[in-house]
Structures are given as C-alpha cells and as structure tokens.
C-alpha cells in the first residue's frame, strides 16, 4: 500500500512518502503545493493524509483535483483542518482558508467536482474534534453550544474515498485524464 503524508512538516511517518514545501530530515520530496501538476505519476497512492495543510494552500480545489489524479481508484484521502471557530484557525497568519462543516464538505461535494456528471469523491466520514474543555460533553450539547460560542471545536477530520470514472473533459470542456471506474459507489 502506497501512502502519502502530504505536507508532513516535521511529523515524519514511517511507511509513508513524506512530502512538504520545505526540505528537511525524513522528507523524501520537497515541492511547491501551489504549482501543478505534482511530481507524482497518476494512480500512485492508496492513502493520502493531509494533516493541517489544506488551509495554507492558495488553490484548494485544484489541490483536491491533483490529489484525485495521484490517487488510485478507491483510495482514501484523510484531511484534517482547524475548525473556523477555533483559536488555532486564526493563530497562524499563513492560513488562507477557514473551514466549518459545510465548507470542508464542499471540498468533496458533487457540486465542486462533477466532471461530465461523474462524481470524483465519495464521503466516508466527518468528525468534529471538540476542544479539550469540551471533550466529554455530549455531541448534541456541543452542537447547540457551537451556534453561540467560539472554540467549541478545534479540528475537523474528514475521510473521503476516491472514485475514478471515465472522464474526458473538465467543467470548462477541456480535456483531462481518462480513468476507469472499477466499482460503483453510493453518493453521500
């Protein structure tokens, strides 16, 4: 199983190809994540982890298309971002995007990535990670509190499955890549 630790920073994971924008010990490839295409072949990875990196990138939708390109059919993409109401979302001045439950789902939604009416991602799961003081508060209470208070949730974690379909043109009518869908998946 080929696994990619996309935007690893100093968190080097064994069994992963660790890539980042900076060079460092344990980082196998270093490149600009805002320049496309990425230096990987099509259909390379079975699992991609992007832990607190997407919010730093200029072109999130292009990034998702590129992660789709380098993923195998049925690969899992796991993305973790700070919740927009978390203090950590605004503590780092290099953050370009802020995510809540709706905007993170928009990264994977059929509205964003229907190419020739084919779905590119299927949702597996989304988890809202509560801030430490709210760790043991029941979910229904967290949901109500989050409407009125900040810093209830610190992070959003989402896993999505890649769907490779017969794709010949993108939403602008330009040629893209041809992929073969092996298995039909339900829409989320």
C-alpha positions in Angstrom: 0.0 0.0 0.0 1.5 3.3 -1.1 0.8 6.1 1.5 1.5 9.8 1.2 2.0 12.2 4.1 1.1 15.4 2.2 2.5 18.5 4.0 4.3 16.5 6.6 6.3 19.4 8.2 8.3 17.9 11.0 5.9 14.9 11.5 7.7 12.2 9.6 5.6 9.0 9.4 7.1 5.5 8.8 5.6 3.7 5.9 4.6 6.9 4.2 6.2 9.0 1.4 6.7 12.3 3.4 6.4 15.4 1.3 6.5 19.1 2.2 7.2 22.5 0.7 10.4 22.7 2.8 13.4 20.4 2.8 14.3 18.5 5.9 15.3 15.3 7.6 13.0 12.5 6.5 11.3 14.5 3.8 11.5 12.5 0.6 10.2 15.2 -1.8 10.0 18.9 -1.5 7.9 21.0 -3.9 5.5 23.9 -4.1 2.0 22.6 -3.4 0.5 25.6 -5.2 2.1 24.6 -8.6 0.5 21.9 -10.6 1.0 19.1 -11.6 2.6 17.5 -8.5 5.7 15.4 -9.2 3.9 12.0 -9.0 2.5 9.6 -11.6 -1.2 9.1 -12.0 -2.8 6.5 -9.7 0.1 6.2 -7.3 -1.3 6.3 -3.8 -3.8 4.2 -1.9 -3.9 6.5 1.1 -3.2 10.3 1.4 -3.0 12.2 4.7 -3.1 16.0 4.7 -2.9 17.0 8.3 -3.3 20.7 8.8 -2.0 21.7 5.4 -5.0 22.4 3.1 -5.8 25.7 4.9 -2.3 27.0 3.9 -2.7 26.4 0.2 -3.8 29.0 -2.3 -5.9 26.8 -4.6 -7.8 24.2 -2.5 -10.0 22.9 -5.4 -7.0 22.4 -7.7 -5.2 20.7 -4.9 -8.2 18.3 -4.5 -8.1 17.5 -8.2 -4.4 16.9 -8.1 -4.8 14.6 -5.1 -7.5 12.8 -7.0 -5.2 12.4 -10.0 -2.3 10.8 -8.0 -4.7 8.5 -6.0 -5.7 5.0 -7.0 -9.4 4.1 -7.5 -11.0 3.6 -4.1 -8.0 5.3 -2.3 -8.7 7.1 1.0 -7.9 10.8 1.4 -7.9 12.0 5.0 -7.9 15.7 5.6 -7.6 17.5 9.0 -8.1 21.3 9.3 -8.7 23.6 12.2 -12.3 24.5 12.7 -13.1 28.1 11.8 -14.3 28.9 15.3 -11.1 27.5 16.9 -8.4 29.9 18.2 -5.9 27.8 16.2 -7.6 28.7 13.0 -6.6 32.3 13.4 -3.4 31.8 15.4 -1.3 31.1 12.3 -1.1 34.0 9.9 -0.2 31.7 7.0 -3.7 30.3 6.9 -5.5 31.3 3.7 -8.8 29.4 4.3 -11.1 28.8 7.2 -13.3 25.7 7.3 -16.6 24.7 9.0 -18.7 21.6 8.5 -20.2 22.9 5.3 -17.1 24.4 3.7 -15.0 21.2 4.3 -17.7 19.1 2.7 -17.7 21.5 -0.2 -14.1 20.3 -1.0 -15.6 16.9 -1.7 -19.1 17.7 -2.9 -20.6 16.8 -6.2 -21.2 20.5 -6.8 -17.4 21.1 -6.8 -16.1 18.1 -8.7 -18.7 16.8 -11.2 -16.9 16.3 -14.4 -19.2 15.1 -17.2 -21.7 14.4 -14.4 -19.3 11.9 -12.7 -18.6 12.0 -9.0 -14.9 12.2 -8.1 -15.2 11.7 -4.3 -17.5 9.7 -2.0 -17.7 10.7 1.7 -16.7 8.1 4.2 -16.8 10.1 7.4 -16.5 13.5 9.0 -15.6 14.1 12.7 -15.6 17.3 14.6 -13.0 17.2 17.3 -14.0 19.2 20.4 -11.6 21.5 22.2 -10.1 19.9 25.4 -12.6 21.6 27.9 -15.5 20.1 25.9 -14.0 16.6 25.2 -16.6 14.8 27.4 -19.7 17.0 26.6 -22.4 15.1 24.7 -22.5 15.8 21.0 -26.0 17.3 21.0 -24.9 19.8 23.6 -21.8 20.6 21.6 -23.9 21.2 18.5 -26.1 23.7 20.4 -23.1 25.5 22.1 -21.2 25.8 18.8 -24.0 28.0 17.4 -23.4 30.6 20.1 -19.8 30.2 21.4 -16.4 30.1 19.8 -13.7 27.5 20.4 -16.1 24.5 21.0 -14.5 22.5 18.1 -10.8 22.7 17.4 -10.5 20.5 14.4 -12.4 18.9 11.5 -11.3 15.5 10.3 -12.8 14.1 7.1 -12.1 10.9 5.1 -13.2 10.5 1.6 -12.9 7.8 -1.0 -11.6 8.5 -4.5 -13.8 7.5 -7.4 -12.1 7.1 -10.8 -14.6 7.3 -13.6 -14.4 7.7 -17.4 -13.5 11.4 -17.5 -12.6 13.0 -20.8 -13.4 16.7 -20.2 -13.5 19.0 -17.2 -16.2 21.5 -16.3 -14.8 24.0 -18.8 -14.9 21.5 -21.6 -11.2 20.9 -21.7 -9.6 17.5 -22.0 -8.4 16.0 -18.7 -7.5 12.4 -18.0 -9.3 9.2 -18.8 -9.9 6.9 -15.8 -11.8 3.7 -15.5 -14.3 3.2 -12.7 -14.0 -0.3 -11.2 -16.7 -0.1 -8.6 -19.9 2.0 -8.4 -20.2 3.8 -5.0 -23.2 5.4 -3.4 -23.5 9.1 -3.2 -23.3 10.6 0.2 
